[in-house]
Amino acid sequence: MLQSMRIIGGKPLNGEITISGAKNLALPALVAALLSDSEIILRNVPKLADINSLLGLLEFLGCDINYLDDHSISLKTDKIKSTEAPYDFVRKMRASILVLGPLVSRFKKASVSLPGGCAIGARGVDLHIKALELMGAQISIENGYIKAQAEKGLFGCDITFPIVTVTGTENALMAAVLAKGTTRVTNAAMEPEVIAFCNLLNKMGAKIAGHGTPIITIEGVESLRGTKFEIIPDRIETGTYAIAAALTNGKLLLKNCVYDDLFTFFEALQSAGIACEKDGLNNVLVYRKEGEIRPVDIQTAPYPGFPTDLQAQYSVLMSICSGTATVTENIFENRFMHVPELNRMGANIAIHGKTVVITAVKKLFGAQVMATDLRASVSLILAGLVADGETVVNRIYHLDRGYENIDKKLTECGANIERFSV
Ligand code: EPZ
């Protein structure tokens, strides 16, 4: 049964929103269970469709999974029964490619379906494969599957990524932690989720240094132990709700979030006239300083640059600013699918290659719109919150992949939003 979201716009959001655990850390953290035969317990795991999809794949591989409470999961992989990740799992959730590294490094073989296409871009996995080949895996592509063998195990080596790849870095890390010798990953991703992921692997007994810098060094060890680990807050969810507060001219206290994980993003918001104030250790208070939203150009970039996962949401904010702003997407080649839908709501956004020119309009108008990918769909929700009248966002399964209880969290701050089946 497909579901849609109906929003009646125009209500300022006021109150508090508690941020959930980071999807893009929880996913590799769950996969890390494949690296050890002892139990790992993850806390603050967000309840999301993507998490469920990955748990389905891990169960298929033979992982013992138990929910200890709504957000705590115990995983144990002492009885792996398969090293194959079938197409049916991988097509639903492309981060399933992360099982490649640990399966080869611990079990010396893997057969993982290629993820196939994605709405926001080609999103190849050539760099994941190259990293494993450099470490000694024999890899062939057969009938849409990556077939990997490493009878003698993997060997540490120097890996240089030509472009920053988040899950490519994470796959290389999971291959290297059990390899013989030392691996050095150059041009490694520095996202907070990658740093936290290295902290998890080190808690499991890995010997990783340099995480958070472009060069990460991993000294291979014989085996990894179990551990308990808390997932860090989701910075993309944090940024999404910060924009909701700015858009609706409300005031939101975002709880359990990390200001410094979004430093560049909050700087852009401050320049646009939005107050983003640290409140205690891990809260941020967001509201408009004066009435208007000033135009501020941004370009997406790997961390610590402006996050690509907040580009669509930021474009909604600029669509009602007091001038003209440009947003340039440097990471993915097709991440403007929200633009035609926003223009149907009265926005005035023109696409010029990898840049959009946003000429502000006085207001947006409610409309029937279609979600296409995770972050585009949440940008349509944001537009609905500020638009005049009723907006219906269809195909919101995209939304449930990455935002836990979004309708509940927004309703509690005064939004008029309801989910319904179509
Ligand atoms: C991660 O995707 C995130 N997903 C994405 O979040 C995020 O947008 C992206 O990093 C960039 O920050 C998870 O962490 C689960 P990349 P990932 O490899 O690792 C190209 C969301 O909305 N590339 O850093 O798949 C690729 O096509 C999602 O939560 C290759 O060409 O992204 C892209 O243009 C969306 N070959 C660029 O690199 C490769 O082998 C960066 O991609 C790998 C990547």
Boltz pocket constraint, residues with backbone or C-beta under 6 A from the ligand:
constraints:
  - pocket:
      binder: B
      contacts: [[A, 23], [A, 24], [A, 27], [A, 95], [A, 121], [A, 122], [A, 123], [A, 124], [A, 125], [A, 126], [A, 127], [A, 128], [A, 129], [A, 163], [A, 164], [A, 165], [A, 166], [A, 167], [A, 168], [A, 308], [A, 309], [A, 331], [A, 332], [A, 333], [A, 374], [A, 375], [A, 402]]
      max_distance: 6.0
